[in-house]
Amino acid sequence: MGLADVGRSFRGVVPVDRLDRLSALLTSTEGELKVEMAFSLDERRIRTLKGTIKGEVSLVCQRCLEALRYPLDLEFSLGIIASDDEVVRLPEGYEPLLASGDSMKTFEVIEDEVLLAVPSVPMHEGEAHCRAGHLEHENQVVPERENPFAVLEKLKR
């Protein structure tokens, strides 16, 4: 008998530093995510895991390479399946969650949902927010470099 069969639910906080796969994308692993998860059987007798994740992670802006506070307010609805063949049975609105005979690791489920939510190329909104990395270059005069093909241009004439 699984958690969905008895309708278990959980609420708590997950320290960001416990999400190892996510940490490579972060400038800091400080903070916590508020998580609520509810296992149940829906009206079609499909085992489900529904939940929310709220909090904030610190990503690296790919424009200025500075910290970017990225808010999370996620909702997910997963259909728990025992094999890949059962994916076709899931109704629309459920993402598959493959639960083999091993116990389900809720931290991995949470981490998967966060990884899916963060942008693949995080950037501050608008260049005005990214000026920190470019201020020292703003007033510099860039010397004009000689064209390496100028000699060829002379030969062509």
N, C-alpha and C positions, 0 to 999 in steps of 0.2 A: 504494500500500500504506500503510495507516494504522497508528497506534500499537497499536490493538487486534489487528490482523492479526499483529503480531510479538510481542505480549504484553509491552509495555514497562511498567515501573513506576517510580515516583518517590517519593522521601522527602525532606523538608526542612522548613524553617521559612519562614513568610510573615509579614513585618512587617505589623502591623495598619494602619500608616499608608499602606500600598500599596492598601488597599481603600477607594477613594474614595467609593463610594455608601454604604458603611457608616459612614463618618466623621461624617455628619450626625447619627447617632443616639448618638454616643459623647461622654463627658465627656473622654476622653483617647484618643489614638491610639497610646499607648505599648504595647509588648509584641509578642509573636510568637505565631503559631499553628503547632503541629506538624501537618504534613500528610503523609499517605501516599495515593498514588493508584496504581491498577493498571488498565491497559487490557488487555482480553482478548476472546476469542470464547467465548461460552458453548456449551453442548451443542446449542443450536438454531441456532448460527452467527450469533447476534446480537452485535454489537459492544457491549461494555459498558465502563463506567468505574465502578469501585468504590473507595471510599476512606474515610478517617477524618480528622477535624479535631479537634484537642484544644488547649485553651488557655483564655483568659479575655479578655472584653472589658468595658469600663467604660461601662455605659449610664446614662441619667438616670432615676432613680426618679420616676415621675409623681405620687407622693403627696407627697414631701418635696423634690423637685428636687435631691437630692444624688446623688453617685456611687453606683452599684450595680454591684458586681463580679459579672459573670454568667459562670459556668463553661460551657465548651463541651466536649462529648464526643459528637461526631456520627459517624454512619456513613451513607453514602449508596451507592445502587446505581442507576446511570443506564444506560438503553439509548440508544445513540447512533443517531440516525435522520437521514436525508438530507432528508426532507420531512414535513410535517404529516400526510400520508396514511398514513405508516408507524406512527403512534401506535397504531392499532388492532392492529397485529401484535405489540406489546410484551406479553410475559406479565406477569402480576401480580407485583408486587414491584419492577418497574423504573419509574423516573420517566423521562420522555423528555428527551433532550438533543439539540436540533436542531443538527447540525453541517453547515452549508452548505459550499460550496467553500472558504471562507476557513479559515485555520488556527484551531484552537481555542485560546482564551485561557484557560489554566488558572486564572489569578487571578480571572477572571470567574466560573468555575464554583465556585471556593472561596467567593467573595463571595456568590454566589447561595445556596449552601447555608447560610452563616452568617445571611444575611438571613431565610431561611425559618425558621431555628431560634430567633432572638431573639423575645421576646414583643412584640406590637404595643403594649402598654401595660405597660412594665416597672415593677414595684414591689417594694420590699423585702417579705419575708415577714412579715406581721403589722405592726401599727402601732408596736409597741415598737421595731422597728428603724428606724422613720422619725421618731423623736422629735426628731431634730436640728433639723428645720425648724420644729417647733412648740413648742419649749421656751420661747421668749420670750413666747408668747401664753398659756401655761398659767396663770400667776399674775395675768394682767391681768384687771381687772374691766371688762366690756363695758357701757358705759352703755346704758340702755334708751332706745330712740328713740321719739319720738312717732309714733303712727299717723297717716299723712297723711289717712286716711279718717275720723278722729274727728269732724271737722266734719259730715260727712254723717250720721254716727250721731246727732248732736244734732238735725239737721234732720228726721230720720226720726221722732223722738218728737214 
